[in-house]
Amino acid sequence: SKLQAKTPAQLEKEVKMWKRRSLQQHQKSKEAERKHNEEVEMLNQKFARMVSKEQKHKDEVEKLNEKFSSMVLSKDEVIERQRRENEELKKIIADLQKELKETKEELERCRKAKGKPLCFDDLFEGGILSKHVDAFTFFPTAEINDAFLELINFTDGSEGSFPVGDGLCENLRSYKDVSWAERKGEVSPPSMNPDSEKYQTRLKKINAGKARQKYELTWKDEFLAFSVYRRAGVT
């Protein structure tokens, strides 16, 4: 094997290389966390400014009412002017309240998302990545990303495709799960025929393994992680 062919010096060099890469990834994670905290702080400041702005408009409304009371105008003129001013102020207040609500929701999403791993569902409406899909993936919308995955998973409903939930990507095996005999070509890989007994046995084993996981990482979540790494220039 390739591992057996390497000298101790080569192995030591490779271990050092992986340690260095691990340290670099850790530093990048810390930098990402710092940026995230900065974004949360910016949202807090924006929220505070919005509250201050709303109070300022309320004060302006009160001042205008006092001004109208002191003006020597006819009753009809005062009423008409107040009506127009109030309509304009209501519109301003409604716009501010809408913006304030959106800011609160975005701030709450950031707080809830802190410390949680990203998942593919975060790309869809309401997710923390929903407004930045094109920045983290290779496609502009979550729906296009999902359609692409269904295509490569071969569960798109085309002729000969697999049933939903049992596609090619969902049945990929990690390197450690492939036996030495398979790697050498001495035995055939497990059958992918859905009607075979070996396939059904393997499928039960996979599902049982997923059921034991506390946090299930789906193959689509792994695709998102791959996309983020590639978009960040990591190889």
Disulfide bonds with the S-S distance in Angstrom:
none
